């Protein structure tokens, strides 16, 4: 029997549309946090002190021997939203084009049901309404650092996921998403006139060699069965057509699905780039700005999720998904506690644009499924 009734489902959709109209950037979700706190107080869910604008609430279970944590992220992106939907963003230049408004509404709806049915809730439930998933410093890292999940037995989170077919609930038994680290390479040569390259150390030419060599790290230094990506996405060099500059700067991203491979990439990058630049008479400074670790699901908790999905929604709804190279700061929770990250598929006519696209929108028809899943995870834990 479905616990997320049509009335609760419509309430969640209405809340999602309100949140969609008032998006806030990472670390600035104070209005959203106040909105969430108001509901938690109304439902007599205990507010746990935490670093704002994160909001943490605790519902005490009838047994209370175990504690399950559920997480939703609240931040939006610096994107000008496009489209004709009646709930377009009212905050110019900021938009929920990833689905976090849906995540917040889903967790609010689950909290509402659980607070109204306390007699049926055995474990303690910790509600993590998290700031700053999209940008560093990470809201998840702040919540973990302050000890909010120290007494938690398991932690679960979900993502409304456009790449996955609507009607599917995706789970992985291990690596789910990649680490996401930023790379900056400063190559310093000796500039001069474009007509006399032999009298210069051309940092643009050296940079082109570096870009080629970097791909050899993934091809020849990383175990072929280990996913890894190094992408150079931006280059800055020069100011005019006939002057070879002194410096070129490359920016990129490193992605891996294990900590071992993540460290290998950083180590090999530094050695390869410094050696290559030295061979051409240039100096190199390689800086890795460490971001979020890989999202690695606990196998036992993922099997628990899979059992709940097949029992409640049918075996055809369960999808064992391939890992993706996108990053997610849910990884900070999984570094400390067993748990699982879950994809709620929604690809179809209503959600045909990818995440972060100006016309991205979620398929609200999948919201009841997500709410039901969270409630069932708590009840069956």
N, C-alpha and C positions, 0 to 999 in steps of 0.2 A: 504493500500500500504506500502511495506517495505521501510523504509528510509535508512537502512543499505544496500547499493548496493553491488553487488559482488566485485566491485573494492575496496570499503571501507573494506569489510570483508577480502579480501586477504591482504590488507594493514595491518590490525590488526593482522592477523596471522603471517605475515612477521615480524612485530615489536615484537610479542611475542617470536618468535624463536631467534631473536637477543638478547632480554633481557634474555632469558633462558641460553644463552651461557656465560653471564657475571653476574652471581648471586653475591650478596653481603649479608653479615650477618647483623643481626639486629643492627641498630645504625651506620652501616658503609656504607650505600647506597649512597655514595657521587657521584660515577660515574653514577648510575642510576638517581639520582636527577638532575645532570647536563644535562643528556640526555633528561629528561622530561622538564626541564626549557627551553632548546633550542627550543623544539617544541612550547611550550606555547608562547614564545617570537615571534617566527615566525608567529604564528596565531593571534598575537596582543591580547592575553589574559593577563590581568593585573596580575603581580606577587605581592602577598601580603606578606609582611615581616613575616617570621616565623622562628622557631628554626630549624636549619639544622640537619639532611638532609631531613626533611619534605619539601614538595613543595606545596604551596597553590596558586591557580590562580582564578581570578574572571572574568567572562564574564558578562557585563552589558546587561540586557534585554531591550526590547523596552518599556516595562511597568515599570518594576523595583520595583513594590510595594511589591513583594514577592521575597524571596531568597531560592533556593533549593540547598542543598549540596550533592555532590556525592563523595564517597570515594573509593580509591583503596590502598591496602597495597603493599609495594615494596620489603620486605626482603625475604631472602632465609634461608636455614637451613644448619647446619654443617654435611652434609651427603655426602658420596662418591657416586656419581650417577652411576647407572648400566644401561646397555642396548645398543642398536645398533643405536639409532636415530641419524640422521646427525647433530643435534643441541645440542649435549651433552655439559655439562658445561666445560668451559675452565679454570675455577678457581678451582684448585684441592681442594677437601675436602668440597666444598660448592656447593649446588644444589637447584634449584627451584623444590622441590618435594612436594609442597603444592598447587601450582597454582597461586601464587602471580604475577608471570610474566604475566599470562593471565589476571589477574585483572588490572594490570597497562596498558597493551596493549588495553584492552577493554575501560578503561576510556579515554585513549589517543584518541582512534577512535571516541568516543562520543564527546570529546572536539573538534576534528577536524571537525566533521559534524556540530556541533552547531556554531563553529566560522565561518564556510563557509555559514551558513544559519541564520545569526543573525536576519534578518527581521522576521523570524518565531519563534523567541525565546522571549517570553514575560517576564518570571521571570529572575532575576539575577541567575547565576549559579556559585557556589563555588566548585572548583575542589580540592579535598583533596588527594594528593599523599603522603601517610603516611609511615613513617619509623617504624621499630621495632614493628610489631604485634606479632611476635613469642616470644620475650623476653622482660623482664622488664629492664629498665624503658620503659613504653609504649609510642609509638609515638602518639597515639590517645590522651592520657592523656596530653601530651605536647601541642598538638594543642588546646585542650579545655582550658588548663591553660592559654595560651597566649591570649585567647579571640577571636580566629579566627571564631568561630561559634556563637558568641553572637547575631548577627543580622540575623541568619538563621531561617527560618520558618519550615523547615523539612530537614531531612538528610536520605540518602539512601545508602546502600552498598550491594554488592553481593559477593557470594563465589561460584566458580565452585566446585560442590559438587559430589564427586565420589560415596557416598552411595546412592544417589538418581538417579533413572532411567533416562537415556538420553531422552530428549524430554519433561521432566517435569520441571516446575518452582515451587519451594517450598516456602511456606510462612507460618508463624504462626501469630495468632491474639494476642498473648501475649508472654509468655516465649518461647524463641527460643533456647538459649544455656545457659550453666551453668557458675557460677562463677568458678574461678580456683585459689585456694590458696595452698601454699606449707606448709607442716608440718614437723617439726623436733622435735624429742623427745629424750632427753638425760637422760638415766637411770643410776644412779651411785650407785653401791653396795659396796661390800668389797671382793676383789679377794682372791684367794688362790689356793691350790693344788686340782686338779680334783678328787683325791681320798678321799678328806675330805670336801665334800660340806657343812657338818653341821657347819663348822667353817667359812663359807663365807656367804655373801649375794649375790647370783648369779644373776647378771643383765640380763643374757641371759634367764634364767628361768622366771624372772619377765617380761622381754620383751615379752615372749611367752604368758603370761597371759594378758598383755596389748593388744596385737594384737587380742586376742579373745574378750576381753571386748569392744574394739572399735566398733566391729560389732554390739554389743548390743545397741550402741547409735543410729545407723540408724534404727535398728529393733524396739526399744522400746521408744525412745525419740522423734523421728521425726514423724509427722503426716503421716500416710501411703499413703496419696494421694499427698504428697510433695516429688518430686524426690530428692535424696541425695546419695552421694557416699563418703566413706572414704576408701582409698586404701593405704596400706603400701607397698611400692615398692622397698625399699632398707634397708638393715640392716648391721651395722658394729659392730663387737665385737670379741675380742680375737685375739691371735697371734699364738697359737700352740695348740696341741691336748690335753694337760694335765694340762693346767692352766686356772682356772676360772678368767676372767678379772674383773677389777674394774668397767668397763663402757660398756654400749651398747647404740648405737645410731640408731634410726629408722627414716626413711624419707618417706614421703607420700604426698598424695594430697587430698584436700577437694573439693567437688563439690556440688553446690546447685543451684536451679533455682529461689530462692527468697532471698532477703536480710535478711529476718527474719530467715529463715532456716540456712542460712550461719552463722549468728551470734550465733544461737543455737548450731550448730556443734562445733564451737570454744569454746564456754562456757562449754559445757558438756565434751568435750575432756579434757580440763584442770582439771576439777573437778574429773572426773573418773580416769584419769591417776595418778594424785597426790595422791588420796585416796588409790588406789590399790597399788601403789609403797610403800606408807607409811606402809600399812598393812604387807608388806614383809620386812620392814626395809631398803628400798632403797629410795633414793631421786630422784625426777623427775623434769626436766625442760621442759616445753611444749612451743614451739615457733611456731606461725602461721605467715608466711610471706604472707601478704595480696597481692593477685594478682588482676585479672580483675573481676569486678562485673558480675552478670548475664546479658545476653542479653535479654531484654524484649521489644518486639515490641509494638508500639502504635497501638491500634486496628483500629482507624480511618485511619491511614496511611497504615496499612496493607490491609484494605478493598479497599483503593485507588489503591494499587499495584495489588490486585486481579482483580479489574475491568479492569485495563489496560491490564493485561495478558489475560483475557478471551476475551476482545474486539479485541486485536491485534493478538493473537496466537490461540484462541479457548479455549473453556471451558475444553477440554480434557487435555490441557497442565498444568492447574492449579492443584497443589497438596497442600492440607493443611497438613503440616508435623507435626509429633510428635517432641517435644523438644529433643535435644541431650545434652549429658553431656560434650561435648567439650567446651572449652572456646574461647572467642574472645574479643579483646579490643574495638570493635565497641560499646560495652556496655557503654563506657565513653561518647560517643556522645548521646546515648539514655537516659542517666541520665539527660542530659541538655536540649535536644530538642526532639520533637516528630519525629518519623521516623520508618524505617523498614529495617530489614536485610533479604536478599533474597538468596535462594539456586538455582543455575542453575544446574540441574541434568545432569550427563554425564556418569553414569555407563553403561558399555557395553564392547565390544571387544577392542575398542581403549583406554579405561580407565578402566582397570581391577584390577590394584593394588591400595591399600588404600593410603590415604594421608600420607606422610612422609616415605613411602617405597622407597628404592633406585631405584626401577624401575617405580615409579609413573610417569604418564604422563597424560596430559589433552587431552580430545577429542576436537580438534580444530574445529570440525563441529558445536559445540554449541556456538562458539564465536560470530557469526553474531546475534544469538538470544539475547545474553547478551548486545551487543552494541545497538541493536534495542530497547531493554527494557529501557535502560538508556535514550536514546533519547526521547522515548515516555513518560517516567515519567516527563521529563522536559516540553515537549510540552503540556501535559495535566494537569500539576499541577495547 
